[in-house]
Amino acid sequence: MAGSPPPGMIWIRDTPAGPGIASRLGILPGTYRKWRTRGIGPKTFQMGRRVVARIQVVDEWISQQEQAGS
């Protein structure tokens, strides 16, 4: 599917609107899909046939990982 996610949301893969979940986490989309099935990573949900996350949720998850690592 082409196009961009709704405002404030991101898909797993990059879009013309910007980086996707995987890029923000520095991993491959396939790795994020594996994480998702194991309950690892930022919360996502189905929007139609696409997996999406709120950008804010992804950024908060990254911040939590940074704090846990220090």
N, C-alpha and C positions, 0 to 999 in steps of 0.2 A: 504494500500500500504506500502510496506517495503522500506527500503533504506534511504538514506540521501538526503537532499536538495542540490542544486548546491552551490558551494563555495560562501560565503558571504551572503547566504540566510538562513532563518529558517522557519520551518513549525510551526503550532500552537502547536502540541504535541512534546514531546522530541523525539530525534532520537539517534542512536548510535553515531552520530557526536557531540551531545551536547544537551543542553536545548532548548526547543522550546519557542515560544512567551509567552505562558501562564506561564511557569516556570520562565522566566525572569521577568514577571510582578508579580509573586507570587499569581497567581489565577489559577482556574481550566480551562481546555480547553473550557468547556461549557460556562463558564462565559465570556471568550474572544469572543466566537461566538456571544453571546447576545450583547456584547459591539459593535462588528463589525456591526451588523445590525442596531445599533443606531448611528453609526458614532463616537464611542468613541474609544480611544486608538490609537496606532501607525498605520500608513497607511499600508495596505496590498493589495495584488492583487492576481488574479487567475493565476496559472501556470498549465495548463492542468486542472485536477480535484482538485488540491491542492491549499490551501491558503498559500501564502508565504509573507515574509517581508524581507527587507534587514536588516541585523543585525545592521548596523549603524543607520538606521531609528528608530529601537526599542530602542537602547541605547540613542539616542538623545531625544526621547519622555520621557524616564525615567528621564533624566537630566532636562528636562523642568518641569516635575512634581515636582522634588525636589526643583527647584528654585521657583516655584510658591508657594510651601508650606512653604518657609522660609521668 
